[in-house]
Amino acid sequence: MRRRVLIAVLAASTMMLAACGTDASAPADSDKSSESQPVDTTDGVPADPMVGQWIGSWSSGGETRQAVLNIGRGNPLRATIDIPGRCGADWVESSRTGKTINVDATVTYGRCADNRWSVALGATQITASDPDNIASSLRFTKQ
């Protein structure tokens, strides 16, 4: 009798284990990935799509030059801007409302003045204007 009970328990256990098995056509948990956000493989943290180099133009008072924006951090926004032959500055976010960010620009070299930019973020484009100088604008695309 004890032997029959043991065989019945083993048979039931085997069936339960078989029912819990994996489907060979289904991806293993390690194969699943999030397609919505790229992952920085160095520390497993989702990569910020804003971080990186953006190329575009700076315009002010009738002068237009190529500009490069290097974003080191997207939230809060931290970046450097380089306008070759003119000036460069550090950008530090001072406030944010939706996708509009106000940044304080502190000149690090060249012939520009410290100022504030109102920055509009898009998935593939960044635009900015100087609220105190309507003739100044920036436009960048991601590289």
N, C-alpha and C positions, 0 to 999 in steps of 0.2 A: 504494500500500500504506500509506504513511504517512497518507494522507487517510482511509482506512478505519479505521485504528487510532484516529485522532483523533475520528472520528465515533462509534465504538464507546465511547470513553472519555467523550465528552460525553453520549451517550445513557445510559450507566450512571450518570454523575454526576447527571443530571436525574432519573432514577428514584430514586436514593438521596435526593436532596433532597425529592422528592415524598413519599417514604415517611416522612421526618422532619417533614413539615409538621404543623400543628396542626389539630385537629378544631374547626370553627367552633362546634359546640354545647358544647364543653368550655370551662370558664372559664379565662381567662388567669391566670397566676401572680399578677398584681397583684389579681385579683378574689377570690382565696382569702383567707379570714380565719379566725382561730381563734375558735370560738364559746364555748370554755371559759373564756376570760379576756378581759375588756374591755381595750382598749389605750388608754393615755393618749396622746392625739395630740400632746402637746407634746414628748415625747421618745421615743416609741415603746416605752416600758417598760410591761409589763402593769400595769393599775391594780389597787390593793389593794382588795378588796371591803369591808374593814373600815373604811377611811378614810371619814370623813364625819360627819354629825350623827345621833345616836341620842337619842331622846326617851323618857323613862320616869319612874320614881319612886324616891325615896329614902325609906327608913323606918328609924327608930331610936327606941327607947324610947317607943313609942306615938305618935310624931309621923311623919306622912307628908307629903312635899312632892314637887312636880314637880321633875324633874332633867333636865339636858341634858348629854350626853357628846359632846364633839367629839374624834374620833380623827384625829390628824395623821399617824400612822404605825402600821401593824399589827404589824410584826415588826422590831425589838422594839417593843412597845406604848408609844406616847407619846400622851397625851390630856390634855384639861382637862375638869373636871366643874364644872357650875354648878348650885347648888341655890338658885334665886332667893329672896331674903329670908332666907337662912340663911348660906351660905358658898360658896366655890369652892376648887378645888385642882388642882394639876398631878399627873398620874399618870405614873409611870415604871416600866416593867417591871423586876422584880428577878430573876424566875426563871420558867421555863415547863416544864410537863410535859403533853405532848399538847395538848389544847385548854383546859387550865387554866393561867391565868397569875396570878402574884402580882405585884401592883403596890404601890409605895409612894406614898401620897398625901401631898403637902405642901401645906398650906393656904396659899392666896394672899390670902384675905380672909374676914372673917366669924367666926361663932361655931362653929367645928368644931375638931377636934384632928387633928394628923397621925396617920395610921394606915396599915394595910396591908389590901388587899382581895384576896380570892381570886376571880378572875374566870373565868367559864365562857363561852367563845365559841360561838355558834351562827350559822348562816347568816342568820337573821332576828331573833335575840334574843341579848342579853347579860345574864347575871345575875351578881351578885357578893354576897359576904358578908364580914363582918369576922370573922376567926377569933378575935379577942380580945373581940368583943362580938357574941354570937350574935343579939341583937335588932336588929342593923343589917343592912340588905339593900338592894340596888339591882336594878332590872329595866329594860331598855331595848329598844326596837325601832328598826330602821333607818328613817330618814326619807328 
